[in-house]
Amino acid sequence: MVSILAGSIAVPAGIWFAGQTEISLAFIGTAVLFLPLFVFIPKLMQRCMKADTNVVIDAFGKNEQVKKVFWTLFVAMAGLVIARVVDPVTAQQVVGMITGMGG
């Protein structure tokens, strides 16, 4: 299971690396990314299983800045998905407004 999780992160990164550099460097970069993920994902999962989720949800739920950032990103991404499905030109305009490069 851990190798699948680590691979689901490392393989797309390796594909991206292959587009940026030669294949041997892409393979090395992917291996360097995969191995720490393979080692640390189980430890991270153990810690997550021990965490009190209600306390974490309460802590993030009470922080107004976290709420604002979450809902801003959520609305922006939902708007982009809807605009992309309905009209690709509108999606480009939305991206331009978000990045400040048009509108």
Buried (B, 14 or more C-beta within 10 A) or exposed (E): EEEEBBBEBBEEBBEEBBEEEEEEEBEEBBEEBBEEBBEEBEEEEEEEEEEEEEEEEEEEEEEEEEEEEEEEEEEBEEBBEEBBEEEEEBBBBBBEEEEEEEE
